[in-house]
Amino acid sequence: MTALAQTNGKLEGIPLLTNIQRYSLQDGPGIRTTVFLKGCPLRCPWCHNPETQLTRLEINYEIDKCTGCARCAEVCPSNSISIEKNGEEAFLRFNRSKCIGCGKCADVCITHAREIVGKEWSMESIIKEATADRLFYTNSGGGVTISGGDPMYFQAFTTELARRLQNEDVHVAIETSAFGQWHYFEKLMKYVNLFMIDIKTMDANKYKNVIKGDLRIILNNLEKLVQSGAIVRVRLPIIPGFNNQKTDYEAYAEYLGKLSGKIEAVDILPFHSYGEKKYKLLGIIDDYKYRNVNSMESKEVKTLIEMLTEVGFVLGHSINVGGLIGVKK
């Protein structure tokens, strides 16, 4: 986890960013700009943004774009790219275990088959880019969402970024697993308009053994935020074979029923397969457990919707399916 410090007048401890996505409609209300931080304490096997898990630079390699010119091998300082021959044919081998993420291969790649994942931004540059669409935020009820990865993996940076965005009179939302120490959330509350918190399962053992997190910490933080008057949306990623059984839905409904009327809404997020290509680009497709698993359809969460309705939530108002919240009319 990163702490901010001043060295020779420069703010240090800023995490790498994978993207600043403008005109986003899936990361909070209205038209938004989403700042994606690179780094996450959890390891969800279905993660749709695997490029945001590690804090270090990585290299995307799209082999279908590669012409085999070998410019990358010539400049690679770690010899992670080598030219190998198979009879009369020659091909490039990429040994990622040797890669130091310097990005020199991407710099010389004329077809963009290799691209750097992770970019350094100054705080001033982030603020400038994140507030460029201020007019759209005002007209749509939107703003800026700090996402990842998990922004609470970088508590000091996230708090400072949220503070500066608030000073710009911008609506600030945070997407987080809520896996972290409460006192950081307590400091952050004054600068954040909306917390969007994932609950990936109500099974503490699955949370620990599969996701590598502690459900008790997450629920404790969620409940303290609600008690403190924070505006919270709970997000439920529904994953085939992990949390899409009736017993999973019953556990969600039992717990969330206690929060009905206290949280803004529940966002049901059915599994989608759009992230599979990212695993290929990162060279980790063989480790992806949801390879070739079809995206879920909205009708597959009908039972969960019905259960949530029974405990006080209303579809189209306090129940949302798919992440698209909508804009201010």
C-alpha positions in Angstrom: 0.0 0.0 0.0 1.3 3.4 -0.9 1.8 6.5 1.2 2.1 10.0 -0.2 5.2 12.1 0.5 6.8 15.3 -0.7 10.3 15.0 -2.1 11.8 18.2 -3.6 8.3 19.6 -4.0 7.1 16.5 -5.9 4.2 14.4 -4.7 5.3 10.7 -4.6 3.5 7.5 -3.9 1.1 7.9 -6.8 0.0 4.5 -8.2 0.2 3.6 -11.9 -3.0 4.1 -13.9 -4.2 1.7 -16.5 -6.7 4.2 -18.0 -8.7 7.4 -17.5 -11.9 6.5 -19.3 -14.1 9.4 -20.3 -17.9 9.2 -21.0 -18.3 6.2 -18.8 -21.9 5.0 -18.1 -21.2 1.9 -16.1 -19.3 3.3 -13.1 -21.9 5.3 -11.2 -24.7 7.8 -12.0 -24.7 10.0 -15.0 -21.9 10.6 -17.4 -18.6 10.0 -15.7 -14.9 9.8 -16.0 -13.4 6.7 -14.4 -9.8 6.7 -13.1 -8.5 3.1 -13.0 -5.7 2.5 -10.5 -3.3 -0.4 -11.0 -3.3 -2.6 -7.9 -5.7 -4.8 -5.9 -5.3 -6.8 -2.7 -7.8 -9.5 -3.9 -7.6 -12.1 -6.5 -11.1 -12.8 -7.9 -10.8 -15.6 -10.5 -13.3 -14.0 -12.8 -11.7 -10.5 -12.6 -12.8 -8.5 -15.7 -9.8 -6.2 -15.4 -6.8 -8.5 -14.8 -4.4 -5.7 -15.9 -5.4 -3.8 -12.7 -4.4 -6.5 -10.3 -0.6 -6.0 -10.1 1.0 -2.7 -9.1 3.9 -2.9 -11.6 4.1 -2.3 -15.3 3.1 -5.1 -17.6 3.2 -5.8 -21.3 0.3 -6.7 -23.5 1.3 -8.8 -26.4 -1.2 -9.3 -29.3 0.5 -12.0 -31.3 -1.8 -11.6 -34.3 -0.5 -8.1 -34.9 3.2 -9.2 -34.7 5.1 -9.2 -38.0 8.1 -10.9 -36.5 10.4 -8.0 -37.3 12.4 -8.7 -34.1 12.9 -5.0 -33.2 11.7 -5.9 -29.7 14.3 -8.6 -29.3 17.0 -6.2 -30.3 16.2 -3.7 -27.6 15.1 -6.0 -24.7 17.6 -5.5 -21.8 16.5 -8.6 -19.9 16.5 -11.0 -22.9 12.9 -11.9 -22.2 12.3 -11.8 -26.0 14.4 -14.2 -28.1 14.5 -15.4 -31.7 14.1 -19.1 -32.0 14.2 -21.4 -35.0 12.1 -24.4 -35.9 13.7 -25.8 -39.0 13.6 -23.1 -41.6 11.1 -21.0 -39.7 12.0 -18.4 -37.1 9.7 -17.1 -34.4 9.8 -14.8 -31.3 9.5 -16.3 -27.8 8.4 -14.0 -25.0 9.5 -15.2 -21.5 7.4 -13.1 -19.2 9.2 -14.3 -16.1 12.3 -12.4 -17.3 10.4 -9.2 -18.3 11.2 -6.2 -16.2 8.4 -4.1 -17.7 10.7 -1.4 -19.1 8.5 -0.9 -22.1 11.3 -0.7 -24.6 9.8 -3.4 -26.8 6.5 -1.5 -27.0 8.4 1.7 -27.9 9.8 0.1 -31.1 6.8 -2.0 -32.1 5.5 -0.5 -35.3 2.3 -2.5 -35.3 1.5 -1.9 -31.6 1.5 -5.7 -31.0 3.2 -4.9 -27.7 1.8 -2.2 -25.4 2.7 -1.0 -22.0 0.0 -1.6 -19.3 0.4 1.0 -16.6 1.2 4.7 -16.9 2.6 7.3 -14.5 0.5 10.4 -14.1 1.1 13.4 -11.9 -1.8 14.4 -9.6 -2.2 17.6 -11.6 -2.5 15.7 -14.9 -5.1 13.4 -13.4 -7.2 16.2 -12.1 -7.0 18.1 -15.4 -8.1 15.0 -17.4 -10.8 13.9 -14.9 -12.5 17.3 -14.8 -12.3 18.0 -18.6 -16.0 16.9 -19.0 -17.4 19.0 -16.2 -20.2 20.3 -18.3 -21.4 16.7 -19.0 -21.3 15.9 -15.3 -23.5 18.9 -14.4 -26.1 18.1 -17.1 -26.3 14.4 -16.4 -25.8 14.1 -12.6 -22.4 12.5 -13.2 -18.9 13.1 -12.0 -15.6 11.2 -11.4 -15.3 7.6 -10.2 -12.1 6.3 -8.7 -11.8 2.6 -9.5 -9.2 0.0 -10.1 -8.0 -2.5 -9.1 -9.1 -1.1 -5.8 -8.6 2.5 -4.8 -8.5 1.6 -1.1 -5.2 -0.3 -1.8 -3.8 3.2 -2.1 -5.6 4.9 0.8 -3.5 8.1 1.0 -3.5 8.8 -2.7 -7.2 8.1 -3.0 -8.0 10.4 -0.2 -5.9 13.2 -1.7 -7.4 12.7 -5.1 -10.9 12.7 -3.8 -10.2 15.9 -1.8 -8.9 17.7 -4.8 -11.8 16.6 -6.9 -14.2 17.9 -4.3 -12.4 21.2 -4.3 -13.2 21.2 -8.1 -16.9 20.9 -7.1 -17.1 17.4 -8.8 -19.3 14.5 -7.6 -16.9 11.8 -6.5 -17.7 8.1 -6.4 -15.4 5.2 -5.2 -15.6 1.6 -6.5 -14.1 -0.7 -3.9 -14.3 -4.1 -2.3 -14.2 -2.3 1.1 -11.3 -4.6 2.1 -9.2 -2.3 4.3 -8.9 -0.6 7.6 -11.9 1.4 8.8 -10.0 4.6 9.7 -9.1 5.1 6.1 -12.8 5.0 5.1 -13.5 7.4 8.0 -11.0 9.9 6.6 -12.3 9.5 3.1 -16.0 10.0 3.8 -15.9 13.8 3.8 -14.6 13.8 0.2 -16.8 11.1 -1.3 -20.4 11.4 -2.5 -21.0 7.8 -3.2 -19.4 4.5 -2.2 -20.0 1.5 -4.5 -19.1 -1.6 -2.6 -18.8 -5.2 -4.0 -20.1 -8.1 -2.0 -18.8 -11.1 -3.9 -20.2 -13.8 -1.7 -21.8 -14.1 1.8 -19.7 -17.3 2.4 -16.8 -16.3 4.6 -14.8 -19.4 3.7 -15.2 -18.8 -0.1 -14.2 -15.2 0.4 -11.0 -16.3 2.2 -10.0 -19.3 0.2 -11.0 -18.2 -3.3 -10.8 -14.4 -3.3 -8.2 -14.0 -0.6 -10.1 -11.5 1.5 -11.9 -11.3 4.8 -15.7 -11.0 4.6 -16.0 -9.7 8.2 -13.8 -6.7 7.5 -15.8 -5.9 4.4 -19.2 -6.1 6.0 -17.9 -4.2 9.0 -16.8 -1.3 6.8 -20.0 -1.4 4.8 -22.1 -1.2 7.9 -20.1 1.6 9.5 -20.4 3.6 6.3 -24.1 3.2 6.4 -24.3 4.1 10.1 -22.2 7.2 9.5 -24.6 8.5 6.9 -22.6 7.7 3.7 -24.4 7.1 0.5 -23.8 3.5 -0.5 -24.7 1.3 -3.4 -24.0 -2.5 -3.0 -22.8 -4.3 -6.1 -23.3 -8.0 -6.5 -21.2 -9.6 -9.2 -23.0 -12.8 -10.1 -20.6 -15.5 -11.2 -21.5 -18.9 -12.7 -20.6 -21.8 -10.4 -19.5 -19.4 -7.6 -22.4 -17.5 -6.2 -25.4 -18.0 -8.6 -27.2 -20.8 -6.7 -30.5 -20.3 -4.8 -28.6 -20.6 -1.4 -26.3 -17.7 -2.5 -29.3 -15.5 -3.4 -31.0 -16.3 -0.1 -27.9 -15.3 1.8 -27.7 -12.0 -0.1 -31.4 -11.3 0.4 -31.2 -12.1 4.2 -28.3 -9.7 4.7 -29.3 -6.9 2.4 -32.9 -7.0 3.7 -31.4 -5.5 7.0 -30.1 -2.6 4.9 -33.2 -1.9 2.9 -34.0 1.8 3.1 -30.5 2.5 4.4 -28.5 2.0 1.2 -29.3 3.7 -2.1 -29.6 0.6 -4.2 -28.3 -2.9 -5.1 -26.6 -3.3 -8.5 -26.8 -6.8 -9.8 -23.9 -7.4 -12.2 -24.3 -10.7 -14.2 -21.0 -12.3 -15.3 -19.8 -11.2 -18.8 -16.9 -12.7 -20.8 -15.6 -9.4 -22.3 -12.5 -9.6 -20.2 -11.2 -12.9 -21.6 -9.1 -11.2 -24.3 -7.3 -9.3 -21.6 -6.0 -12.5 -20.2 -4.7 -13.5 -23.6 -2.9 -10.2 -24.0 -1.2 -10.6 -20.6 -0.2 -14.1 -21.4 -2.2 -15.6 -18.5 -5.1 -17.2 -20.4 -4.2 -20.7 -19.2 -4.8 -19.5 -15.6 -8.2 -18.0 -16.4 -10.8 -20.3 -14.8 -13.7 -18.7 -16.8 -12.2 -19.3 -20.2 -15.0 -20.0 -22.8 -17.7 -19.4 -20.1 -20.7 -17.6 -21.7 -21.9 -14.3 -20.4 -25.0 -14.5 -18.2 -28.3 -13.1 -19.3 -30.4 -10.8 -17.2 -33.2 -13.5 -16.9 -30.7 -15.7 -15.0 -30.8 -13.4 -12.0 -34.6 -13.2 -11.9 -34.8 -15.3 -8.7 -32.4 -12.9 -7.0 -34.4 -9.9 -8.1 -37.6 -11.5 -6.7 -35.9 -12.3 -3.3 -34.6 -8.7 -3.0 -38.0 -7.4 -3.9 -39.5 -9.4 -1.0 -37.2 -7.7 1.5 -38.0 -4.2 0.4 -36.0 -3.3 -2.7 -37.8 -2.1 -5.9 -36.7 -3.0 -9.4 -35.8 0.1 -11.5 -35.4 2.1 -8.3 -33.4 0.4 -5.6 -32.5 -2.6 -7.8 -30.5 -2.2 -10.9 -29.3 -4.9 -13.3 -26.2 -4.5 -15.4 -24.5 -1.5 -13.9 -26.1 1.2 -16.1 -27.6 3.5 -13.5 -28.8 6.3 -15.8 -28.6 10.0 -16.1 -30.4 12.9 -14.4 -33.5 13.9 -16.3 
